[in-house]
Amino acid sequence: MAVKGECRPGRRATVRLVVGESDTAVAMSSGDVPVLASPRVLALAEQASLTALGDCLPEDQTSVGAWAELEHVLASRVGDTVEAEAVLLGVHGRRLEFSVTVRGGETEVAHVRHRRTIVERSRFDDSQQRRAPVAGSGDDGPPGATTPRESS
């Protein structure tokens, strides 16, 4: 699967969010305080990464989030504005590597390392949904990464 020439490292985009009640840890069931939830930070980072790609992929391809590492270092309250800037760091076959910095003004709120995988859009047609996993290539995490399991 080839990436069009325009998908080169250095592509970037910034997206903005005014933190609302629905963006809080309380609303997202990820905590019990009314501040920007880490899952919402991750969603914002994915949005910025996708925006950075723009239209560089052919119409029959798309990218899906495959892996992320999030460090959320500062709380943001309802009404605060945060911006996520994504930078495409590398294109490795089907793998797209991003660095995303989330800021509230000049202050860093979070940093995200994010990987997207290029896939054929047809994989998401109803007739194709029972096929291989979305990321599929087996390179979805850093070397030695394991999947957490609940213990009983």
C-alpha positions in Angstrom: 0.0 0.0 0.0 1.7 3.2 -1.1 1.4 6.6 0.5 1.0 9.6 -1.8 4.0 11.8 -1.9 2.4 14.6 0.0 2.3 12.6 3.2 5.7 13.6 4.4 7.1 14.3 7.8 6.6 17.9 8.9 2.8 18.1 8.1 1.1 19.7 11.0 -2.3 20.9 12.3 -3.7 22.5 15.4 -7.2 22.0 16.7 -8.8 23.9 19.5 -11.3 22.9 22.3 -13.1 25.0 24.8 -13.5 22.5 27.7 -17.2 21.8 28.3 -19.0 19.8 30.9 -19.2 16.8 28.5 -15.3 16.9 28.2 -14.7 16.3 31.9 -13.5 13.2 33.8 -16.8 13.1 35.6 -18.9 13.1 32.4 -16.6 10.5 30.7 -16.5 8.2 33.8 -12.7 8.4 33.9 -12.4 10.3 37.2 -14.4 12.1 39.8 -13.3 15.7 39.2 -14.8 18.2 36.7 -11.6 18.8 34.7 -10.6 17.8 31.2 -10.6 14.0 30.9 -7.6 12.2 29.6 -9.7 10.2 27.1 -10.9 13.6 25.7 -7.2 14.7 25.5 -6.5 11.6 23.5 -9.5 12.2 21.2 -8.3 15.7 20.6 -4.8 14.4 19.8 -6.3 12.0 17.2 -8.3 14.8 15.7 -5.2 17.0 15.3 -3.3 14.1 13.8 -6.1 13.3 11.3 -6.4 17.0 10.4 -2.6 17.1 9.8 -2.9 14.4 7.2 -5.5 16.5 5.3 -6.1 14.9 1.9 -2.7 13.3 1.5 -4.1 9.7 1.3 -5.8 8.4 -1.8 -9.6 8.3 -1.6 -9.6 4.5 -1.2 -7.4 4.7 1.9 -7.9 6.1 5.4 -5.9 6.0 8.6 -7.0 4.6 12.0 -5.6 5.2 15.4 -3.5 2.2 16.4 -1.4 3.2 19.4 -0.9 6.2 21.8 1.1 7.1 24.8 -0.3 10.0 26.8 1.2 12.1 29.5 -1.4 14.4 31.0 0.4 16.8 33.2 -1.9 19.7 34.0 -5.7 19.9 34.7 -7.9 22.2 32.6 -11.2 23.4 33.9 -14.5 23.9 32.2 -14.3 27.1 30.2 -10.5 26.8 29.6 -9.3 26.7 26.0 -6.7 24.1 25.0 -5.0 23.6 21.6 -3.5 20.3 20.3 -0.8 20.6 17.7 0.1 17.4 15.8 3.3 17.0 13.8 3.8 14.1 11.5 7.2 12.8 12.5 7.6 9.8 10.2 6.0 7.6 7.5 7.1 4.0 7.8 5.1 2.0 5.2 1.6 1.9 6.5 2.6 3.4 9.9 2.3 7.2 10.5 4.1 8.5 13.6 2.9 11.7 15.3 3.9 13.9 18.2 1.1 16.0 19.7 1.4 18.7 22.2 -1.6 20.0 24.0 -1.3 23.5 25.5 -3.5 25.9 27.5 -2.1 29.2 26.5 1.7 28.8 26.8 1.5 26.0 29.3 1.8 22.4 28.3 -1.2 20.4 29.4 -0.3 17.0 27.8 2.0 15.3 25.4 0.9 12.4 23.2 2.9 10.1 21.0 0.4 8.7 18.5 0.5 6.1 15.7 -2.0 5.8 12.9 -2.1 2.9 10.4 -3.1 3.3 6.8 -5.8 0.9 5.8 -8.1 0.3 2.8 -11.3 2.2 3.3 -13.2 -0.9 2.0 -12.3 -2.8 5.2 -15.0 -0.8 6.8 -17.8 -1.8 4.4 -20.5 -3.9 6.0 -19.5 -7.0 3.9 -15.8 -6.7 5.1 -16.2 -6.0 8.8 -15.6 -9.6 10.0 -12.0 -9.7 8.6 -8.6 -9.1 10.2 -8.1 -6.6 13.0 -8.1 -3.0 12.0 -4.4 -2.3 12.6 -3.6 -5.8 11.4 0.1 -5.6 10.8 1.3 -6.7 14.3 3.4 -3.5 14.7 0.9 -1.6 16.8 2.9 -1.1 19.9 6.4 -0.5 21.0 8.8 -3.5 21.1 8.0 -5.6 24.2 4.5 -4.0 24.7 1.9 -6.2 26.3 -1.8 -6.0 26.5 -3.1 -5.5 30.1 -5.4 -8.2 31.4 -7.9 -8.0 34.2 -7.2 -10.4 37.0 -9.9 -12.0 39.1 
